[in-house]
Amino acid sequence: KSSEISSGGRISFSPISSPILQIVKESQQQHGLRHGDFQRYRYLLLILMDAERAWSYAMQLKQEANTEPRKRFHLLSRLRKAVKHAEELERLCESNRVDAKTKLEAQAYMAYLTGMLRFEHQEWKAAMEAFNKCKTIYEKLANAFTEEQAVLYNQRVEEISPNIRYCAYNIGDQSAMNELMQMRLRSGGTEGLLAEKLEALITQTRAKQAATMSEVEWRGRTVPVKIDKVRIFLLGLADNEAAIVQAENEETKERLFESLLSECRDAIQAVREDLKPDQKQREHSLESDSGKVSNIQYLHSYLTYIKLSTAIKRNESMAKSLQKALLQQQRSEEDGKRAARPQDLIRLYDIILQNLVELTQLPGLEEDKNFQKEIGLKTLVYKAYRCFFIAQSYVLVKKWSEALVLYERVLKYAGEVQSEAGAFTNSLKELPDVQDLITQVNAEKYSLQAAAILDANDNHETESPSQVKDGKPLSERFETFCLDPSLVSKQVSLVHFPPGFQPIPCKPLFFDLALNHVAFPPLEDKVEQKAKSGLTGYIKGIFGFKS
């Protein structure tokens, strides 16, 4: 309400600004639209909120109209009401007190609701003009403001782009269909107003293509396809698989996997209904056909193969996501999410192995040696990964010996895969690489041994057989792994001390053997001779008499 008086005496007001799209998006997220609860979103906030209230009620009625078609009339009435409120909003924003940005937002909002109303009335040209006007305004606003604000505008442009292409297709632009398919592949399926119409359009297009499809070839055998639902499914299979590969996030990929599996189950059910009379006919037939299954049974096996293979890919994708979560364990705990566990991966690989068992039992493939060999190798790959995560679960509870044995089993499975792969290398390309697993297992083995040695406080492991010592010091058992808690204590046994006595040679004794054989020369001539001797000389010596 700030104002100022100009030099001419007139009062001038600063422009009013209102971020209309930001208010709408934040309100939708806070009041139920995050979960598609349109009824909760019906609240009051002047004219803009009146328009949003009418629009949200229309979307609620659209959901209910799937089972109650009469509510479609009420849906159109509420959309017209929303457009009326948007017109009033646009008229008010024409005031000089409103800034240019808000005026443009009001015009874009009006064009958006008008396009939705015309779309429901199937007035394709008018709807496309309204949507194009909305798109143009939001693109200009996105280029004019900050990156944070541009995100909202660009999101709205992405939301209405499929609607524009759908309108163009209905007007006669055949290239629009390809663009719609690409949008669907990138987003993993459209949502909101266009979702049902686009899916119906795709089904119609495939139905037209299915009219020219008469057979399918699988593993060297060609079988006719007479069921329209199966034809439509097989025609869309490549598109669905491409959409899964191009999915931008795990949530979109999971939704596409579920959609593909649902379509596959419907196709299998359609074949199963035709399979029952075929089985009865074969039971009463006198021809055994050398045990060869019928065309309809082989087609059923093919569709079942697609279903089981898709389920395996889905579980493998989920397993990869869980492995990433295991590597980011600390961050998951901080976010308040349930931490990923090796047990979750074990369950997924159990399901994969069960699917592989079902693949080997498909009718018509029992004698296909190459198929059975390929499935056998895939089974070894997934057994190796399952065994690895079982070992990881034992590591978590500090059961070192069990984990070590399981790691050796992993290396055994992986070695068998590498030795038997041969001509099936291309079939194993999409599977996890066993060489990476071997490298990881070898690293984990050393980590496990180190962790086991350092875990001196685990009483349970101290009493396990792997920790029983024979009293030998470390210097005498370098080649044997043994859990010895004393190695990290102050009384570590490295060598015997003091060392034991050992025999050594005695000190040698020397003997002079040559002395007994030596003849010494006479020495009399060199010795002094005394003339007198005896008692008289002795007495004289005593008394001091000299001669």
RABEL-V892556 format. One record per pair of residues at least 6 apart in sequence whose ideal C-beta (glycine too) atoms are under 6 Angstrom apart, sorted by the first residue. I is the first residue (numbers start at 0). J is the second residue. D is the distance in Angstrom with one decimal. If there is no record, write none. Layout:
I_J_D + I_J_D
This chain:
1_13_5.7 + 2_10_5.4 + 2_12_5.4 + 4_10_5.8 + 5_11_5.5 + 12_96_5.3 + 14_98_3.7 + 15_96_5.0 + 15_97_4.9 + 16_98_4.9 + 16_101_5.7 + 17_101_4.9 + 19_104_4.1 + 19_108_5.7 + 20_104_5.9 + 20_151_5.4 + 21_151_5.9 + 24_151_5.9 + 30_39_5.9 + 30_40_4.9 + 31_39_3.3 + 31_40_4.6 + 32_40_5.6 + 37_55_4.5 + 37_58_4.4 + 37_59_3.8 + 38_59_5.1 + 40_55_4.1 + 41_52_4.8 + 41_55_5.3 + 41_56_5.7 + 46_84_5.6 + 46_87_5.5 + 46_88_4.8 + 47_88_5.8 + 49_84_4.5 + 50_81_4.9 + 50_84_3.6 + 50_85_4.9 + 53_77_5.0 + 53_80_4.1 + 53_81_3.8 + 54_81_4.2 + 56_77_4.7 + 57_74_5.1 + 57_77_3.9 + 57_78_4.6 + 60_70_4.9 + 60_73_5.3 + 60_74_4.0 + 61_74_5.5 + 63_70_5.2 + 64_70_4.5 + 64_71_4.8 + 64_74_6.0 + 78_116_4.5 + 81_112_5.1 + 82_112_5.0 + 82_113_5.6 + 82_116_5.4 + 85_108_5.7 + 85_109_4.3 + 85_112_4.8 + 88_105_5.3 + 89_105_4.6 + 89_106_6.0 + 89_109_4.6 + 92_101_5.7 + 92_102_5.0 + 92_105_4.0 + 103_136_5.3 + 107_133_4.9 + 107_136_3.9 + 107_137_5.6 + 110_129_4.8 + 110_132_4.2 + 110_133_4.0 + 111_133_4.6 + 113_129_4.3 + 114_126_5.0 + 114_129_3.5 + 114_130_4.1 + 117_125_4.3 + 117_126_3.7 + 118_126_4.3 + 123_166_4.4 + 123_169_4.4 + 123_170_5.3 + 126_166_5.1 + 127_163_5.7 + 127_166_3.7 + 130_159_4.9 + 130_162_5.5 + 130_163_4.9 + 134_156_5.4 + 134_159_5.9 + 137_152_4.3 + 137_155_5.2 + 137_156_5.3 + 140_152_5.0 + 141_149_4.1 + 141_152_3.9 + 141_153_5.3 + 161_182_5.0 + 161_189_5.5 + 161_193_5.2 + 162_193_5.4 + 164_175_4.4 + 164_178_4.9 + 164_179_5.0 + 165_193_6.0 + 167_175_4.1 + 168_175_3.9 + 168_176_5.4 + 184_242_4.3 + 184_245_5.3 + 187_246_5.3 + 187_251_3.3 + 187_254_5.5 + 187_255_5.1 + 189_197_5.3 + 205_231_4.6 + 205_234_4.8 + 205_235_5.5 + 206_231_5.8 + 208_234_5.4 + 209_227_6.0 + 209_230_3.6 + 209_231_5.2 + 209_234_5.8 + 212_230_4.9 + 214_221_5.4 + 214_223_4.9 + 214_224_6.0 + 215_224_5.4 + 217_301_4.8 + 222_294_4.3 + 222_297_5.2 + 222_298_5.1 + 224_230_5.4 + 226_269_5.1 + 228_266_5.7 + 228_269_4.5 + 229_266_4.8 + 232_262_5.3 + 232_266_4.2 + 239_259_4.6 + 242_255_5.2 + 243_252_5.8 + 243_255_4.9 + 246_252_3.9 + 246_255_6.0 + 249_320_5.3 + 256_313_4.1 + 259_309_5.6 + 260_309_5.7 + 263_305_5.7 + 263_306_4.5 + 266_302_5.5 + 267_302_4.8 + 270_298_5.8 + 270_299_4.8 + 273_295_5.7 + 274_295_5.4 + 274_299_5.7 + 277_293_5.6 + 277_295_4.9 + 292_362_5.0 + 292_363_4.2 + 296_362_5.5 + 297_363_4.8 + 300_361_4.4 + 300_362_5.5 + 300_363_5.0 + 307_354_4.7 + 307_357_5.7 + 307_358_5.4 + 310_354_5.5 + 311_351_5.3 + 311_354_5.2 + 314_347_4.8 + 314_350_5.5 + 314_351_5.2 + 317_347_5.9 + 318_344_5.6 + 318_347_4.9 + 321_339_5.0 + 321_343_5.5 + 321_344_5.4 + 324_331_5.9 + 324_339_3.7 + 325_339_5.0 + 328_338_5.8 + 331_338_5.2 + 332_338_5.6 + 341_388_4.3 + 341_391_4.2 + 341_392_4.3 + 342_392_5.8 + 344_388_4.4 + 345_388_5.2 + 345_389_5.9 + 348_381_5.5 + 348_384_5.8 + 348_385_3.7 + 351_381_5.1 + 352_381_5.6 + 355_374_5.7 + 355_377_6.0 + 355_378_5.0 + 358_374_5.4 + 359_374_5.3 + 364_370_5.2 + 373_423_5.4 + 373_426_5.1 + 376_416_6.0 + 376_423_5.6 + 379_412_5.1 + 379_415_5.5 + 379_416_4.9 + 380_416_5.7 + 380_430_5.0 + 382_412_5.2 + 383_409_5.2 + 383_412_3.8 + 383_413_4.9 + 383_436_5.9 + 386_405_5.5 + 386_408_5.1 + 386_409_4.8 + 387_409_4.9 + 389_405_5.6 + 390_402_4.5 + 390_405_3.6 + 390_406_5.3 + 393_401_4.6 + 393_402_4.1 + 394_402_4.8 + 397_457_5.5 + 397_460_5.9 + 399_447_6.0 + 399_451_4.0 + 400_465_4.4 + 402_447_5.8 + 406_440_5.2 + 406_444_5.4 + 409_440_5.1 + 410_440_5.9 + 413_433_4.2 + 413_436_5.6 + 413_437_5.0 + 416_433_5.0 + 451_482_5.4 + 455_484_4.1 + 455_487_5.3 + 465_482_5.4 + 466_482_4.0 + 472_492_4.6 + 472_493_5.6 + 472_494_5.1 + 472_495_5.9 + 473_493_5.0 + 474_494_4.8 + 485_491_5.7 + 485_492_5.9
